[in-house]
Amino acid sequence: MKKTIKEKNIKVYNEDIKKLGRYEYTGLDMYSAVTAGKKQSEEILKSIRSQKLKKPLLILDVGSGDGTYTFELLEKLNPKKII
C-alpha cells in the first residue's frame, strides 16, 4: 500500500521527536524557520494585545506542533489558562 504525504510527514515528525526531543523546525539551528516563527509569533501577540481583551485570558491552542509557540504565549501573555 502506498503511503500518503500525510503519513510520510507524520513519520518525519515522529523521527524528529525521537532524535531531538522536539520538531526540527522549532530548533534555533534553522535560521529561516526561526525567523518565520518569530515574525508569526510577534504578529499573533500584537493582534491579541490590540483587542484589549478582558482578563483573565483563556487561550485554546488548536495546533499540531510541539508546543514551542504555545509556551511563548504563556510566557508573554500570562493567561489564566491555556488548553
Secondary structure, DSSP 8 states (H G I E B T S, - for coil): ----HHHHHHHHHHHHHHHHSS-GGGSTT-HHHHHHHHHHHHHHHHHHHHTT--SS-EE-----S-SHHHHHHHHHH--SEE-
